[in-house]
Amino acid sequence: RRVEFSRDQMKVVNQIGPIHQKTETFEPHLIMGFKQEVYMTSNSTAYYRVRAETTYGKPITLADGMTNETTAEKLKNSLQAWKQRR
């Protein structure tokens, strides 16, 4: 997964192997907000992800596999700041 930002849009590119690629583009007004959450635990390790909540109810995972809650929170806050700059 790759996430690209410009002033006017966020592009999420999911690629599986060299052939299959799915790209979704979102303008800031289509994003209601961002959230961080624990999506898995293994032994005593929690794994966090950051998702965008869209106006049409489909959450989009932007990053996952983070083992530090502070890192996930900082990413969420940075994404929210990007949205508010518009």
PDB file of N, CA, C and O in Angstrom:
ATOM      1  N   ARG A   1       0.847  -1.178   0.000  1.00  0.00           N
ATOM      2  CA  ARG A   1       0.000   0.000   0.000  1.00  0.00           C
ATOM      3  C   ARG A   1       0.885   1.231   0.000  1.00  0.00           C
ATOM      4  O   ARG A   1       1.900   1.308   0.692  1.00  0.00           O
ATOM      5  N   ARG A   2       0.460   2.181  -0.799  1.00  0.00           N
ATOM      6  CA  ARG A   2       1.181   3.452  -0.868  1.00  0.00           C
ATOM      7  C   ARG A   2       0.128   4.561  -0.791  1.00  0.00           C
ATOM      8  O   ARG A   2      -0.921   4.481  -1.431  1.00  0.00           O
ATOM      9  N   VAL A   3       0.420   5.590  -0.002  1.00  0.00           N
ATOM     10  CA  VAL A   3      -0.483   6.733   0.133  1.00  0.00           C
ATOM     11  C   VAL A   3       0.281   7.970  -0.308  1.00  0.00           C
ATOM     12  O   VAL A   3       1.370   8.255   0.189  1.00  0.00           O
ATOM     13  N   GLU A   4      -0.307   8.697  -1.247  1.00  0.00           N
ATOM     14  CA  GLU A   4       0.312   9.915  -1.766  1.00  0.00           C
ATOM     15  C   GLU A   4      -0.607  11.094  -1.477  1.00  0.00           C
ATOM     16  O   GLU A   4      -1.827  10.991  -1.612  1.00  0.00           O
ATOM     17  N   PHE A   5      -0.010  12.215  -1.078  1.00  0.00           N
ATOM     18  CA  PHE A   5      -0.784  13.407  -0.760  1.00  0.00           C
ATOM     19  C   PHE A   5      -0.375  14.560  -1.650  1.00  0.00           C
ATOM     20  O   PHE A   5       0.798  14.735  -1.980  1.00  0.00           O
ATOM     21  N   SER A   6      -1.353  15.327  -2.021  1.00  0.00           N
ATOM     22  CA  SER A   6      -1.111  16.621  -2.638  1.00  0.00           C
ATOM     23  C   SER A   6      -2.003  17.602  -1.885  1.00  0.00           C
ATOM     24  O   SER A   6      -2.712  17.213  -0.958  1.00  0.00           O
ATOM     25  N   ARG A   7      -1.968  18.814  -2.266  1.00  0.00           N
ATOM     26  CA  ARG A   7      -2.801  19.808  -1.581  1.00  0.00           C
ATOM     27  C   ARG A   7      -4.283  19.491  -1.730  1.00  0.00           C
ATOM     28  O   ARG A   7      -5.065  19.730  -0.810  1.00  0.00           O
ATOM     29  N   ASP A   8      -4.669  18.960  -2.868  1.00  0.00           N
ATOM     30  CA  ASP A   8      -6.082  18.778  -3.180  1.00  0.00           C
ATOM     31  C   ASP A   8      -6.612  17.355  -3.100  1.00  0.00           C
ATOM     32  O   ASP A   8      -7.815  17.144  -3.255  1.00  0.00           O
ATOM     33  N   GLN A   9      -5.745  16.371  -2.862  1.00  0.00           N
ATOM     34  CA  GLN A   9      -6.248  15.001  -2.828  1.00  0.00           C
ATOM     35  C   GLN A   9      -5.298  14.053  -2.106  1.00  0.00           C
ATOM     36  O   GLN A   9      -4.116  14.335  -1.904  1.00  0.00           O
ATOM     37  N   MET A  10      -5.872  12.922  -1.731  1.00  0.00           N
ATOM     38  CA  MET A  10      -5.116  11.815  -1.158  1.00  0.00           C
ATOM     39  C   MET A  10      -5.348  10.629  -2.078  1.00  0.00           C
ATOM     40  O   MET A  10      -6.489  10.296  -2.398  1.00  0.00           O
ATOM     41  N   LYS A  11      -4.278  10.001  -2.498  1.00  0.00           N
ATOM     42  CA  LYS A  11      -4.366   8.852  -3.394  1.00  0.00           C
ATOM     43  C   LYS A  11      -3.849   7.626  -2.649  1.00  0.00           C
ATOM     44  O   LYS A  11      -2.741   7.633  -2.112  1.00  0.00           O
ATOM     45  N   VAL A  12      -4.672   6.565  -2.622  1.00  0.00           N
ATOM     46  CA  VAL A  12      -4.308   5.311  -1.973  1.00  0.00           C
ATOM     47  C   VAL A  12      -4.130   4.263  -3.063  1.00  0.00           C
ATOM     48  O   VAL A  12      -5.066   3.965  -3.805  1.00  0.00           O
ATOM     49  N   VAL A  13      -2.925   3.706  -3.158  1.00  0.00           N
ATOM     50  CA  VAL A  13      -2.609   2.714  -4.178  1.00  0.00           C
ATOM     51  C   VAL A  13      -2.329   1.382  -3.486  1.00  0.00           C
ATOM     52  O   VAL A  13      -1.382   1.266  -2.707  1.00  0.00           O
ATOM     53  N   ASN A  14      -3.147   0.393  -3.770  1.00  0.00           N
ATOM     54  CA  ASN A  14      -2.935  -0.959  -3.268  1.00  0.00           C
ATOM     55  C   ASN A  14      -2.460  -1.806  -4.432  1.00  0.00           C
ATOM     56  O   ASN A  14      -3.096  -1.852  -5.484  1.00  0.00           O
ATOM     57  N   GLN A  15      -1.333  -2.477  -4.232  1.00  0.00           N
ATOM     58  CA  GLN A  15      -0.765  -3.283  -5.312  1.00  0.00           C
ATOM     59  C   GLN A  15      -0.477  -4.684  -4.800  1.00  0.00           C
ATOM     60  O   GLN A  15       0.100  -4.876  -3.729  1.00  0.00           O
ATOM     61  N   ILE A  16      -0.898  -5.660  -5.604  1.00  0.00           N
ATOM     62  CA  ILE A  16      -0.616  -7.063  -5.310  1.00  0.00           C
ATOM     63  C   ILE A  16       0.175  -7.606  -6.480  1.00  0.00           C
ATOM     64  O   ILE A  16      -0.359  -7.783  -7.575  1.00  0.00           O
ATOM     65  N   GLY A  17       1.442  -7.868  -6.248  1.00  0.00           N
ATOM     66  CA  GLY A  17       2.289  -8.357  -7.319  1.00  0.00           C
ATOM     67  C   GLY A  17       2.522  -7.293  -8.377  1.00  0.00           C
ATOM     68  O   GLY A  17       2.168  -6.130  -8.188  1.00  0.00           O
ATOM     69  N   PRO A  18       3.113  -7.693  -9.480  1.00  0.00           N
ATOM     70  CA  PRO A  18       3.449  -6.708 -10.516  1.00  0.00           C
ATOM     71  C   PRO A  18       2.280  -6.329 -11.424  1.00  0.00           C
ATOM     72  O   PRO A  18       2.385  -5.383 -12.204  1.00  0.00           O
ATOM     73  N   ILE A  19       1.166  -7.062 -11.327  1.00  0.00           N
ATOM     74  CA  ILE A  19       0.093  -6.851 -12.292  1.00  0.00           C
ATOM     75  C   ILE A  19      -1.110  -6.119 -11.707  1.00  0.00           C
ATOM     76  O   ILE A  19      -1.573  -5.142 -12.296  1.00  0.00           O
ATOM     77  N   HIS A  20      -1.620  -6.558 -10.581  1.00  0.00           N
ATOM     78  CA  HIS A  20      -2.864  -6.016 -10.032  1.00  0.00           C
ATOM     79  C   HIS A  20      -2.606  -4.769  -9.192  1.00  0.00           C
ATOM     80  O   HIS A  20      -1.801  -4.788  -8.261  1.00  0.00           O
ATOM     81  N   GLN A  21      -3.300  -3.687  -9.533  1.00  0.00           N
ATOM     82  CA  GLN A  21      -3.176  -2.443  -8.784  1.00  0.00           C
ATOM     83  C   GLN A  21      -4.537  -1.763  -8.727  1.00  0.00           C
ATOM     84  O   GLN A  21      -5.230  -1.654  -9.739  1.00  0.00           O
ATOM     85  N   LYS A  22      -4.913  -1.308  -7.538  1.00  0.00           N
ATOM     86  CA  LYS A  22      -6.168  -0.581  -7.354  1.00  0.00           C
ATOM     87  C   LYS A  22      -5.833   0.784  -6.760  1.00  0.00           C
ATOM     88  O   LYS A  22      -5.147   0.870  -5.742  1.00  0.00           O
ATOM     89  N   THR A  23      -6.316   1.844  -7.394  1.00  0.00           N
ATOM     90  CA  THR A  23      -6.052   3.201  -6.935  1.00  0.00           C
ATOM     91  C   THR A  23      -7.374   3.876  -6.588  1.00  0.00           C
ATOM     92  O   THR A  23      -8.327   3.851  -7.367  1.00  0.00           O
ATOM     93  N   GLU A  24      -7.411   4.478  -5.406  1.00  0.00           N
ATOM     94  CA  GLU A  24      -8.564   5.260  -4.982  1.00  0.00           C
ATOM     95  C   GLU A  24      -8.087   6.670  -4.674  1.00  0.00           C
ATOM     96  O   GLU A  24      -7.047   6.850  -4.042  1.00  0.00           O
ATOM     97  N   THR A  25      -8.837   7.666  -5.114  1.00  0.00           N
ATOM     98  CA  THR A  25      -8.477   9.061  -4.903  1.00  0.00           C
ATOM     99  C   THR A  25      -9.583   9.741  -4.103  1.00  0.00           C
ATOM    100  O   THR A  25     -10.769   9.572  -4.385  1.00  0.00           O
ATOM    101  N   PHE A  26      -9.167  10.514  -3.096  1.00  0.00           N
ATOM    102  CA  PHE A  26     -10.119  11.188  -2.220  1.00  0.00           C
ATOM    103  C   PHE A  26      -9.753  12.658  -2.096  1.00  0.00           C
ATOM    104  O   PHE A  26      -8.597  13.003  -1.852  1.00  0.00           O
ATOM    105  N   GLU A  27     -10.738  13.509  -2.266  1.00  0.00           N
ATOM    106  CA  GLU A  27     -10.571  14.920  -1.970  1.00  0.00           C
ATOM    107  C   GLU A  27     -10.870  15.106  -0.483  1.00  0.00           C
ATOM    108  O   GLU A  27     -11.621  14.317   0.091  1.00  0.00           O
ATOM    109  N   PRO A  28     -10.300  16.131   0.152  1.00  0.00           N
ATOM    110  CA  PRO A  28     -10.500  16.301   1.597  1.00  0.00           C
ATOM    111  C   PRO A  28     -11.963  16.336   2.041  1.00  0.00           C
ATOM    112  O   PRO A  28     -12.282  15.856   3.129  1.00  0.00           O
ATOM    113  N   HIS A  29     -12.856  16.892   1.222  1.00  0.00           N
ATOM    114  CA  HIS A  29     -14.259  16.966   1.647  1.00  0.00           C
ATOM    115  C   HIS A  29     -14.942  15.597   1.673  1.00  0.00           C
ATOM    116  O   HIS A  29     -16.028  15.468   2.239  1.00  0.00           O
ATOM    117  N   LEU A  30     -14.334  14.580   1.076  1.00  0.00           N
ATOM    118  CA  LEU A  30     -14.878  13.226   1.104  1.00  0.00           C
ATOM    119  C   LEU A  30     -14.435  12.443   2.332  1.00  0.00           C
ATOM    120  O   LEU A  30     -14.900  11.326   2.562  1.00  0.00           O
ATOM    121  N   ILE A  31     -13.540  13.026   3.119  1.00  0.00           N
ATOM    122  CA  ILE A  31     -13.017  12.362   4.313  1.00  0.00           C
ATOM    123  C   ILE A  31     -13.608  13.036   5.542  1.00  0.00           C
ATOM    124  O   ILE A  31     -13.441  14.239   5.743  1.00  0.00           O
ATOM    125  N   MET A  32     -14.294  12.259   6.354  1.00  0.00           N
ATOM    126  CA  MET A  32     -14.900  12.795   7.569  1.00  0.00           C
ATOM    127  C   MET A  32     -13.863  12.944   8.677  1.00  0.00           C
ATOM    128  O   MET A  32     -13.949  13.860   9.495  1.00  0.00           O
ATOM    129  N   GLY A  33     -12.897  12.057   8.702  1.00  0.00           N
ATOM    130  CA  GLY A  33     -11.875  12.104   9.737  1.00  0.00           C
ATOM    131  C   GLY A  33     -10.967  10.899   9.650  1.00  0.00           C
ATOM    132  O   GLY A  33     -11.087  10.069   8.749  1.00  0.00           O
ATOM    133  N   PHE A  34     -10.058  10.820  10.599  1.00  0.00           N
ATOM    134  CA  PHE A  34      -9.095   9.727  10.658  1.00  0.00           C
ATOM    135  C   PHE A  34      -9.165   9.116  12.048  1.00  0.00           C
ATOM    136  O   PHE A  34      -9.437   9.812  13.026  1.00  0.00           O
ATOM    137  N   LYS A  35      -8.921   7.828  12.134  1.00  0.00           N
ATOM    138  CA  LYS A  35      -8.905   7.183  13.445  1.00  0.00           C
ATOM    139  C   LYS A  35      -7.783   6.162  13.504  1.00  0.00           C
ATOM    140  O   LYS A  35      -7.357   5.595  12.498  1.00  0.00           O
ATOM    141  N   GLN A  36      -7.332   5.959  14.717  1.00  0.00           N
ATOM    142  CA  GLN A  36      -6.350   4.910  14.978  1.00  0.00           C
ATOM    143  C   GLN A  36      -7.040   3.851  15.810  1.00  0.00           C
ATOM    144  O   GLN A  36      -7.928   4.154  16.607  1.00  0.00           O
ATOM    145  N   GLU A  37      -6.633   2.621  15.624  1.00  0.00           N
ATOM    146  CA  GLU A  37      -7.253   1.541  16.383  1.00  0.00           C
ATOM    147  C   GLU A  37      -6.331   0.340  16.441  1.00  0.00           C
ATOM    148  O   GLU A  37      -5.459   0.154  15.592  1.00  0.00           O
ATOM    149  N   VAL A  38      -6.547  -0.467  17.462  1.00  0.00           N
ATOM    150  CA  VAL A  38      -5.859  -1.749  17.561  1.00  0.00           C
ATOM    151  C   VAL A  38      -6.647  -2.724  16.713  1.00  0.00           C
ATOM    152  O   VAL A  38      -7.859  -2.856  16.883  1.00  0.00           O
ATOM    153  N   TYR A  39      -5.975  -3.410  15.800  1.00  0.00           N
ATOM    154  CA  TYR A  39      -6.692  -4.370  14.967  1.00  0.00           C
ATOM    155  C   TYR A  39      -6.259  -5.805  15.223  1.00  0.00           C
ATOM    156  O   TYR A  39      -6.878  -6.748  14.728  1.00  0.00           O
ATOM    157  N   MET A  40      -5.176  -5.968  16.013  1.00  0.00           N
ATOM    158  CA  MET A  40      -4.713  -7.313  16.301  1.00  0.00           C
ATOM    159  C   MET A  40      -3.764  -7.265  17.487  1.00  0.00           C
ATOM    160  O   MET A  40      -3.035  -6.291  17.673  1.00  0.00           O
ATOM    161  N   THR A  41      -3.778  -8.321  18.284  1.00  0.00           N
ATOM    162  CA  THR A  41      -2.780  -8.468  19.334  1.00  0.00           C
ATOM    163  C   THR A  41      -2.167  -9.860  19.213  1.00  0.00           C
ATOM    164  O   THR A  41      -2.836 -10.827  18.849  1.00  0.00           O
ATOM    165  N   SER A  42      -0.897  -9.932  19.523  1.00  0.00           N
ATOM    166  CA  SER A  42      -0.186 -11.203  19.506  1.00  0.00           C
ATOM    167  C   SER A  42       0.727 -11.225  20.716  1.00  0.00           C
ATOM    168  O   SER A  42       1.586 -10.359  20.882  1.00  0.00           O
ATOM    169  N   ASN A  43       0.531 -12.227  21.558  1.00  0.00           N
ATOM    170  CA  ASN A  43       1.217 -12.278  22.849  1.00  0.00           C
ATOM    171  C   ASN A  43       0.915 -10.976  23.579  1.00  0.00           C
ATOM    172  O   ASN A  43      -0.251 -10.713  23.876  1.00  0.00           O
ATOM    173  N   SER A  44       1.894 -10.166  23.874  1.00  0.00           N
ATOM    174  CA  SER A  44       1.634  -8.901  24.573  1.00  0.00           C
ATOM    175  C   SER A  44       1.834  -7.690  23.655  1.00  0.00           C
ATOM    176  O   SER A  44       1.966  -6.566  24.138  1.00  0.00           O
ATOM    177  N   THR A  45       1.856  -7.907  22.351  1.00  0.00           N
ATOM    178  CA  THR A  45       2.067  -6.823  21.397  1.00  0.00           C
ATOM    179  C   THR A  45       0.757  -6.460  20.712  1.00  0.00           C
ATOM    180  O   THR A  45       0.058  -7.320  20.175  1.00  0.00           O
ATOM    181  N   ALA A  46       0.440  -5.170  20.742  1.00  0.00           N
ATOM    182  CA  ALA A  46      -0.737  -4.663  20.037  1.00  0.00           C
ATOM    183  C   ALA A  46      -0.285  -4.067  18.707  1.00  0.00           C
ATOM    184  O   ALA A  46       0.757  -3.415  18.635  1.00  0.00           O
ATOM    185  N   TYR A  47      -1.060  -4.289  17.672  1.00  0.00           N
ATOM    186  CA  TYR A  47      -0.774  -3.749  16.347  1.00  0.00           C
ATOM    187  C   TYR A  47      -1.845  -2.721  16.001  1.00  0.00           C
ATOM    188  O   TYR A  47      -3.041  -2.992  16.105  1.00  0.00           O
ATOM    189  N   TYR A  48      -1.402  -1.548  15.592  1.00  0.00           N
ATOM    190  CA  TYR A  48      -2.291  -0.429  15.319  1.00  0.00           C
ATOM    191  C   TYR A  48      -2.397  -0.177  13.817  1.00  0.00           C
ATOM    192  O   TYR A  48      -1.497  -0.498  13.040  1.00  0.00           O
ATOM    193  N   ARG A  49      -3.533   0.413  13.441  1.00  0.00           N
ATOM    194  CA  ARG A  49      -3.708   0.881  12.078  1.00  0.00           C
ATOM    195  C   ARG A  49      -4.350   2.259  12.129  1.00  0.00           C
ATOM    196  O   ARG A  49      -4.994   2.631  13.109  1.00  0.00           O
ATOM    197  N   VAL A  50      -4.158   2.999  11.054  1.00  0.00           N
ATOM    198  CA  VAL A  50      -4.777   4.313  10.899  1.00  0.00           C
ATOM    199  C   VAL A  50      -5.667   4.231   9.670  1.00  0.00           C
ATOM    200  O   VAL A  50      -5.244   3.789   8.601  1.00  0.00           O
ATOM    201  N   ARG A  51      -6.911   4.669   9.847  1.00  0.00           N
ATOM    202  CA  ARG A  51      -7.891   4.592   8.770  1.00  0.00           C
ATOM    203  C   ARG A  51      -8.532   5.947   8.524  1.00  0.00           C
ATOM    204  O   ARG A  51      -8.664   6.768   9.432  1.00  0.00           O
ATOM    205  N   ALA A  52      -8.924   6.160   7.282  1.00  0.00           N
ATOM    206  CA  ALA A  52      -9.708   7.332   6.911  1.00  0.00           C
ATOM    207  C   ALA A  52     -11.170   6.907   6.916  1.00  0.00           C
ATOM    208  O   ALA A  52     -11.517   5.838   6.412  1.00  0.00           O
ATOM    209  N   GLU A  53     -12.023   7.752   7.489  1.00  0.00           N
ATOM    210  CA  GLU A  53     -13.461   7.512   7.466  1.00  0.00           C
ATOM    211  C   GLU A  53     -14.048   8.407   6.375  1.00  0.00           C
ATOM    212  O   GLU A  53     -13.933   9.630   6.441  1.00  0.00           O
ATOM    213  N   THR A  54     -14.669   7.799   5.385  1.00  0.00           N
ATOM    214  CA  THR A  54     -15.158   8.555   4.231  1.00  0.00           C
ATOM    215  C   THR A  54     -16.637   8.902   4.390  1.00  0.00           C
ATOM    216  O   THR A  54     -17.335   8.340   5.233  1.00  0.00           O
ATOM    217  N   THR A  55     -17.093   9.825   3.575  1.00  0.00           N
ATOM    218  CA  THR A  55     -18.492  10.253   3.631  1.00  0.00           C
ATOM    219  C   THR A  55     -19.450   9.159   3.195  1.00  0.00           C
ATOM    220  O   THR A  55     -20.626   9.200   3.558  1.00  0.00           O
ATOM    221  N   TYR A  56     -18.984   8.183   2.429  1.00  0.00           N
ATOM    222  CA  TYR A  56     -19.867   7.100   2.008  1.00  0.00           C
ATOM    223  C   TYR A  56     -19.693   5.843   2.845  1.00  0.00           C
ATOM    224  O   TYR A  56     -20.057   4.749   2.415  1.00  0.00           O
ATOM    225  N   GLY A  57     -19.129   6.004   4.052  1.00  0.00           N
ATOM    226  CA  GLY A  57     -19.124   4.934   5.045  1.00  0.00           C
ATOM    227  C   GLY A  57     -18.105   3.836   4.871  1.00  0.00           C
ATOM    228  O   GLY A  57     -18.151   2.837   5.589  1.00  0.00           O
ATOM    229  N   LYS A  58     -17.195   3.990   3.946  1.00  0.00           N
ATOM    230  CA  LYS A  58     -16.196   2.946   3.725  1.00  0.00           C
ATOM    231  C   LYS A  58     -14.878   3.372   4.368  1.00  0.00           C
ATOM    232  O   LYS A  58     -14.235   4.307   3.891  1.00  0.00           O
ATOM    233  N   PRO A  59     -14.462   2.689   5.458  1.00  0.00           N
ATOM    234  CA  PRO A  59     -13.171   3.040   6.041  1.00  0.00           C
ATOM    235  C   PRO A  59     -12.032   2.543   5.141  1.00  0.00           C
ATOM    236  O   PRO A  59     -12.079   1.429   4.618  1.00  0.00           O
ATOM    237  N   ILE A  60     -11.026   3.378   4.975  1.00  0.00           N
ATOM    238  CA  ILE A  60      -9.887   3.052   4.124  1.00  0.00           C
ATOM    239  C   ILE A  60      -8.648   2.949   5.007  1.00  0.00           C
ATOM    240  O   ILE A  60      -8.280   3.920   5.668  1.00  0.00           O
ATOM    241  N   THR A  61      -8.005   1.796   5.027  1.00  0.00           N
ATOM    242  CA  THR A  61      -6.782   1.627   5.804  1.00  0.00           C
ATOM    243  C   THR A  61      -5.632   2.313   5.076  1.00  0.00           C
ATOM    244  O   THR A  61      -5.362   2.041   3.907  1.00  0.00           O
ATOM    245  N   LEU A  62      -4.957   3.216   5.803  1.00  0.00           N
ATOM    246  CA  LEU A  62      -3.844   3.957   5.230  1.00  0.00           C
ATOM    247  C   LEU A  62      -2.507   3.390   5.680  1.00  0.00           C
ATOM    248  O   LEU A  62      -1.542   3.389   4.915  1.00  0.00           O
ATOM    249  N   ALA A  63      -2.445   2.913   6.905  1.00  0.00           N
ATOM    250  CA  ALA A  63      -1.208   2.331   7.436  1.00  0.00           C
ATOM    251  C   ALA A  63      -1.591   1.305   8.491  1.00  0.00           C
ATOM    252  O   ALA A  63      -2.550   1.502   9.238  1.00  0.00           O
ATOM    253  N   ASP A  64      -0.849   0.220   8.551  1.00  0.00           N
ATOM    254  CA  ASP A  64      -1.086  -0.779   9.589  1.00  0.00           C
ATOM    255  C   ASP A  64       0.230  -1.418   9.990  1.00  0.00           C
ATOM    256  O   ASP A  64       1.272  -1.153   9.389  1.00  0.00           O
ATOM    257  N   GLY A  65       0.174  -2.250  10.998  1.00  0.00           N
ATOM    258  CA  GLY A  65       1.368  -2.946  11.455  1.00  0.00           C
ATOM    259  C   GLY A  65       2.221  -2.158  12.432  1.00  0.00           C
ATOM    260  O   GLY A  65       3.321  -2.591  12.775  1.00  0.00           O
ATOM    261  N   MET A  66       1.737  -1.010  12.888  1.00  0.00           N
ATOM    262  CA  MET A  66       2.506  -0.208  13.843  1.00  0.00           C
ATOM    263  C   MET A  66       2.362  -0.808  15.235  1.00  0.00           C
ATOM    264  O   MET A  66       1.258  -1.157  15.652  1.00  0.00           O
ATOM    265  N   THR A  67       3.458  -0.928  15.945  1.00  0.00           N
ATOM    266  CA  THR A  67       3.429  -1.507  17.287  1.00  0.00           C
ATOM    267  C   THR A  67       3.515  -0.451  18.374  1.00  0.00           C
ATOM    268  O   THR A  67       3.541  -0.780  19.560  1.00  0.00           O
ATOM    269  N   ASN A  68       3.560   0.805  17.984  1.00  0.00           N
ATOM    270  CA  ASN A  68       3.655   1.893  18.950  1.00  0.00           C
ATOM    271  C   ASN A  68       2.423   2.780  18.819  1.00  0.00           C
ATOM    272  O   ASN A  68       2.169   3.347  17.756  1.00  0.00           O
ATOM    273  N   GLU A  69       1.662   2.896  19.895  1.00  0.00           N
ATOM    274  CA  GLU A  69       0.438   3.696  19.864  1.00  0.00           C
ATOM    275  C   GLU A  69       0.721   5.165  19.579  1.00  0.00           C
ATOM    276  O   GLU A  69      -0.052   5.827  18.886  1.00  0.00           O
ATOM    277  N   THR A  70       1.824   5.673  20.110  1.00  0.00           N
ATOM    278  CA  THR A  70       2.185   7.075  19.895  1.00  0.00           C
ATOM    279  C   THR A  70       2.450   7.353  18.420  1.00  0.00           C
ATOM    280  O   THR A  70       2.064   8.407  17.917  1.00  0.00           O
ATOM    281  N   THR A  71       3.091   6.443  17.729  1.00  0.00           N
ATOM    282  CA  THR A  71       3.354   6.597  16.298  1.00  0.00           C
ATOM    283  C   THR A  71       2.043   6.661  15.526  1.00  0.00           C
ATOM    284  O   THR A  71       1.874   7.509  14.650  1.00  0.00           O
ATOM    285  N   ALA A  72       1.124   5.770  15.848  1.00  0.00           N
ATOM    286  CA  ALA A  72      -0.178   5.759  15.174  1.00  0.00           C
ATOM    287  C   ALA A  72      -0.936   7.056  15.453  1.00  0.00           C
ATOM    288  O   ALA A  72      -1.568   7.610  14.554  1.00  0.00           O
ATOM    289  N   GLU A  73      -0.878   7.535  16.676  1.00  0.00           N
ATOM    290  CA  GLU A  73      -1.578   8.768  17.025  1.00  0.00           C
ATOM    291  C   GLU A  73      -0.979   9.977  16.306  1.00  0.00           C
ATOM    292  O   GLU A  73      -1.712  10.846  15.834  1.00  0.00           O
ATOM    293  N   LYS A  74       0.337  10.032  16.223  1.00  0.00           N
ATOM    294  CA  LYS A  74       0.995  11.144  15.517  1.00  0.00           C
ATOM    295  C   LYS A  74       0.638  11.135  14.032  1.00  0.00           C
ATOM    296  O   LYS A  74       0.406  12.189  13.441  1.00  0.00           O
ATOM    297  N   LEU A  75       0.593   9.958  13.438  1.00  0.00           N
ATOM    298  CA  LEU A  75       0.201   9.860  12.030  1.00  0.00           C
ATOM    299  C   LEU A  75      -1.236  10.343  11.850  1.00  0.00           C
ATOM    300  O   LEU A  75      -1.526  11.116  10.937  1.00  0.00           O
ATOM    301  N   LYS A  76      -2.124   9.889  12.715  1.00  0.00           N
ATOM    302  CA  LYS A  76      -3.534  10.324  12.646  1.00  0.00           C
ATOM    303  C   LYS A  76      -3.631  11.840  12.767  1.00  0.00           C
ATOM    304  O   LYS A  76      -4.373  12.470  12.013  1.00  0.00           O
ATOM    305  N   ASN A  77      -2.900  12.430  13.692  1.00  0.00           N
ATOM    306  CA  ASN A  77      -2.932  13.878  13.881  1.00  0.00           C
ATOM    307  C   ASN A  77      -2.376  14.624  12.667  1.00  0.00           C
ATOM    308  O   ASN A  77      -2.898  15.675  12.296  1.00  0.00           O
ATOM    309  N   SER A  78      -1.333  14.094  12.052  1.00  0.00           N
ATOM    310  CA  SER A  78      -0.771  14.709  10.841  1.00  0.00           C
ATOM    311  C   SER A  78      -1.765  14.661   9.694  1.00  0.00           C
ATOM    312  O   SER A  78      -1.893  15.624   8.939  1.00  0.00           O
ATOM    313  N   LEU A  79      -2.466  13.550   9.561  1.00  0.00           N
ATOM    314  CA  LEU A  79      -3.477  13.423   8.511  1.00  0.00           C
ATOM    315  C   LEU A  79      -4.627  14.395   8.751  1.00  0.00           C
ATOM    316  O   LEU A  79      -5.133  15.006   7.809  1.00  0.00           O
ATOM    317  N   GLN A  80      -5.038  14.538  10.002  1.00  0.00           N
ATOM    318  CA  GLN A  80      -6.110  15.479  10.322  1.00  0.00           C
ATOM    319  C   GLN A  80      -5.681  16.905  10.008  1.00  0.00           C
ATOM    320  O   GLN A  80      -6.483  17.698   9.514  1.00  0.00           O
ATOM    321  N   ALA A  81      -4.431  17.239  10.289  1.00  0.00           N
ATOM    322  CA  ALA A  81      -3.915  18.574   9.973  1.00  0.00           C
ATOM    323  C   ALA A  81      -3.924  18.815   8.469  1.00  0.00           C
ATOM    324  O   ALA A  81      -4.246  19.916   8.023  1.00  0.00           O
ATOM    325  N   TRP A  82      -3.573  17.801   7.680  1.00  0.00           N
ATOM    326  CA  TRP A  82      -3.631  17.921   6.214  1.00  0.00           C
ATOM    327  C   TRP A  82      -5.054  18.243   5.766  1.00  0.00           C
ATOM    328  O   TRP A  82      -5.262  19.119   4.927  1.00  0.00           O
ATOM    329  N   LYS A  83      -6.020  17.542   6.322  1.00  0.00           N
ATOM    330  CA  LYS A  83      -7.415  17.757   5.944  1.00  0.00           C
ATOM    331  C   LYS A  83      -7.873  19.167   6.309  1.00  0.00           C
ATOM    332  O   LYS A  83      -8.594  19.802   5.539  1.00  0.00           O
ATOM    333  N   GLN A  84      -7.472  19.647   7.441  1.00  0.00           N
ATOM    334  CA  GLN A  84      -7.923  20.971   7.911  1.00  0.00           C
ATOM    335  C   GLN A  84      -7.275  22.125   7.160  1.00  0.00           C
ATOM    336  O   GLN A  84      -7.801  23.238   7.186  1.00  0.00           O
ATOM    337  N   ARG A  85      -6.153  21.894   6.494  1.00  0.00           N
ATOM    338  CA  ARG A  85      -5.493  22.955   5.722  1.00  0.00           C
ATOM    339  C   ARG A  85      -6.324  23.405   4.540  1.00  0.00           C
ATOM    340  O   ARG A  85      -6.100  24.491   4.005  1.00  0.00           O
ATOM    341  N   ARG A  86      -7.248  22.616   4.136  1.00  0.00           N
ATOM    342  CA  ARG A  86      -8.092  22.950   2.978  1.00  0.00           C
ATOM    343  C   ARG A  86      -9.114  23.969   3.309  1.00  0.00           C
ATOM    344  O   ARG A  86      -9.901  24.357   2.446  1.00  0.00           O
TER     345      ARG A  86
END
